Amino acid sequence: MDLAGRKDPLFQFALDRGLRTGKTSLSQLAKLVEEPWTRGRRGVRILGVAVQERTPGLGPTDSEMEELFARIVREFGLPCPQRQYPISVPDGVNVADFAYPQVRLAIECDSKAWHLHGDSFVEDRLDDAVLAVQGWQVLRFTWVPLRWKPAEVASTVRAVYEQRLPPRRVQRR
């Protein structure tokens, strides 16, 4: 709440880290925001909005890179994706970092540590192919564009999202 009250740029990251590590939970934070003694305190409203954004389907991000993407979504006014979205595939479930299920667009934030070595690299490509068969398009972003080229990331996501929207029907009178 203190970070939110100071409008600290690390607030969102700190919140997600606390949720991810189990130091707090969405239910604990929701109760805190509703406590009578917190009313009127600096940051309580910002914290309340952040908790609402992270309700089921919008859970905390799993990595700092995912938080960078979430920040790009907010800063560039992109449609709000679902976080940690489960997609059923023939062999089970593939969880996309972010997804726009209405247009079957998945966003993956790939770090060298987790995605660019041996088995993970190969499995990610196989997962992409399985999703493509089901009509999904996967966009993968690495640290450099997420950190240093956010406008390009936003532009790409917006363009693909809009291309995948169903054509608008013109109503005739």
Backbone torsions as a table, in degrees:
resi	resn	phi	psi	omega
1	MET	NA	-36.9	179.5
2	ASP	-65.0	-43.3	178.0
3	LEU	-62.3	-42.6	179.2
4	ALA	-62.4	-41.6	-179.3
5	GLY	-64.2	-30.7	177.8
6	ARG	-88.3	-0.4	-176.3
7	LYS	54.1	40.8	179.5
8	ASP	-67.3	130.8	-179.9
9	PRO	-61.8	-18.6	179.5
10	LEU	-88.0	0.7	-177.3
11	PHE	-54.9	-52.6	-176.5
12	GLN	-61.1	-43.1	179.4
13	PHE	-63.3	-45.6	-179.5
14	ALA	-62.8	-40.4	178.5
15	LEU	-61.6	-48.9	-179.7
16	ASP	-63.6	-38.1	178.7
17	ARG	-64.6	-42.9	177.8
18	GLY	-60.4	-39.7	178.2
19	LEU	-68.9	-44.0	-176.9
20	ARG	-65.1	-39.7	-177.3
21	THR	-85.6	-5.3	177.9
22	GLY	82.6	9.9	178.3
23	LYS	-71.3	-19.1	174.5
24	THR	-150.8	175.9	177.6
25	SER	-141.3	164.0	178.5
26	LEU	-62.2	-37.9	-179.4
27	SER	-68.0	-38.8	177.5
28	GLN	-62.9	-43.6	-179.0
29	LEU	-68.2	-37.9	178.2
30	ALA	-62.7	-40.6	176.9
31	LYS	-64.6	-41.2	179.9
32	LEU	-59.7	-45.0	-178.6
33	VAL	-62.5	-29.7	-178.5
34	GLU	-88.1	-9.7	-179.8
35	GLU	-61.5	136.1	-179.9
36	PRO	-57.4	-36.8	-177.1
37	TRP	-69.8	-16.4	179.7
38	THR	-88.5	-13.4	-177.4
39	ARG	-60.4	130.6	178.2
40	GLY	85.2	-8.4	178.6
41	ARG	-73.9	145.8	177.2
42	ARG	-60.6	132.2	175.1
43	GLY	94.9	-16.6	-175.9
44	VAL	-65.8	-38.7	179.5
45	ARG	-66.6	-43.2	179.3
46	ILE	-63.4	-42.5	177.9
47	LEU	-62.6	-41.6	178.8
48	GLY	-60.1	-42.2	177.8
49	VAL	-64.4	-42.9	-179.8
50	ALA	-62.5	-37.9	177.7
51	VAL	-66.1	-43.3	179.4
52	GLN	-61.7	-37.6	-180.0
53	GLU	-65.3	-21.9	-175.1
54	ARG	-104.6	22.2	176.0
55	THR	-68.7	169.8	-175.8
56	PRO	-46.6	134.4	-174.7
57	GLY	92.1	-15.7	177.1
58	LEU	-130.1	41.6	-176.5
59	GLY	-66.1	176.5	-178.2
60	PRO	-64.9	151.8	178.6
61	THR	-72.2	158.8	-179.6
62	ASP	-94.3	-7.3	-177.4
63	SER	-154.9	164.6	176.7
64	GLU	-62.3	-35.5	178.6
65	MET	-64.3	-39.1	178.0
66	GLU	-65.6	-35.1	176.8
67	GLU	-66.5	-35.2	175.3
68	LEU	-61.1	-43.7	178.9
69	PHE	-64.6	-42.5	178.6
70	ALA	-59.6	-38.5	177.8
71	ARG	-65.4	-39.5	177.3
72	ILE	-61.7	-42.5	178.3
73	VAL	-56.8	-47.5	-178.7
74	ARG	-67.4	-49.0	-173.5
75	GLU	-67.2	-31.9	-176.8
76	PHE	-103.2	7.8	174.9
77	GLY	64.0	34.9	177.2
78	LEU	-73.8	156.5	173.3
79	PRO	-56.2	146.6	-176.4
80	CYS	-76.4	116.5	178.2
81	PRO	-84.0	166.1	172.5
82	GLN	-87.8	137.5	-179.5
83	ARG	-92.2	145.8	176.9
84	GLN	49.6	54.8	-173.1
85	TYR	-86.0	121.3	179.4
86	PRO	-79.8	129.2	177.9
87	ILE	-118.9	122.0	179.2
88	SER	-71.0	131.5	176.3
89	VAL	-129.1	164.4	-176.1
90	PRO	-53.4	-35.0	-177.4
91	ASP	-94.4	8.8	-179.6
92	GLY	143.9	-125.6	-177.2
93	VAL	-134.1	134.8	173.5
94	ASN	-108.7	124.8	-178.9
95	VAL	-100.5	114.0	178.6
96	ALA	-81.9	141.6	176.8
97	ASP	-55.3	-46.6	177.1
98	PHE	-141.8	151.2	179.0
99	ALA	-151.2	148.6	169.5
100	TYR	-114.1	83.8	-173.9
101	PRO	-60.1	-30.7	-178.0
102	GLN	-63.5	-22.9	178.0
103	VAL	-120.6	8.7	179.4
104	ARG	53.2	54.6	177.0
105	LEU	-121.0	122.5	178.6
106	ALA	-111.3	142.3	178.5
107	ILE	-118.0	129.0	176.9
108	GLU	-119.7	135.9	177.9
109	CYS	-106.7	105.9	-171.0
110	ASP	-104.6	121.6	174.5
111	SER	-98.9	155.9	176.4
112	LYS	-61.3	-37.0	-176.5
113	ALA	-61.0	-37.0	-173.9
114	TRP	-107.6	-25.0	-168.6
115	HIS	-120.3	-11.6	-172.8
116	LEU	-111.3	26.3	175.3
117	HIS	-125.8	146.5	174.8
118	GLY	20.4	-107.4	-172.6
119	ASP	-61.5	-42.4	-178.2
120	SER	-62.7	-41.8	-179.6
121	PHE	-60.4	-46.9	-179.0
122	VAL	-67.0	-45.6	-179.1
123	GLU	-62.7	-37.9	178.6
124	ASP	-60.8	-40.9	-179.6
125	ARG	-68.9	-38.7	176.4
126	LEU	-64.7	-42.3	176.6
127	ASP	-59.0	-43.0	179.2
128	ASP	-59.9	-41.7	-179.2
129	ALA	-65.6	-42.4	178.2
130	VAL	-62.0	-43.1	179.1
131	LEU	-66.2	-36.9	178.8
132	ALA	-61.5	-38.8	177.9
133	VAL	-60.7	-32.1	179.3
134	GLN	-88.0	6.2	176.3
135	GLY	91.1	7.7	179.1
136	TRP	-89.2	147.6	170.1
137	GLN	-114.5	134.8	-178.9
138	VAL	-111.9	127.9	172.1
139	LEU	-107.2	129.7	179.9
140	ARG	-114.6	129.6	178.2
141	PHE	-123.5	141.1	177.8
142	THR	-106.0	179.2	-174.3
143	TRP	-55.1	-47.7	-173.0
144	VAL	-58.4	-54.0	179.3
145	PRO	-65.6	-37.1	179.8
146	LEU	-63.6	-39.1	-175.9
147	ARG	-85.3	-42.4	-169.0
148	TRP	-111.4	-12.6	-179.3
149	LYS	-132.3	51.7	-175.5
150	PRO	-62.1	-33.3	179.9
151	ALA	-65.0	-37.2	178.3
152	GLU	-68.2	-40.3	177.6
153	VAL	-61.3	-49.0	-179.4
154	ALA	-60.4	-43.5	-179.7
155	SER	-62.1	-42.9	179.6
156	THR	-64.2	-47.8	-179.2
157	VAL	-61.7	-45.3	-179.6
158	ARG	-61.3	-44.0	-178.5
159	ALA	-63.1	-46.4	-179.0
160	VAL	-67.5	-42.1	177.9
161	TYR	-57.0	-49.3	-177.9
162	GLU	-66.7	-35.5	177.2
163	GLN	-63.9	-31.1	-175.6
164	ARG	-89.1	-7.1	175.7
165	LEU	-65.7	144.2	176.7
166	PRO	-65.5	147.1	179.5
167	PRO	-61.2	141.5	177.9
168	ARG	-75.4	138.6	176.5
169	ARG	-91.5	134.4	177.5
170	VAL	-87.2	125.1	179.2
171	GLN	-79.5	133.2	179.3
172	ARG	-103.9	147.0	-179.6
173	ARG	-99.9	NA	NA
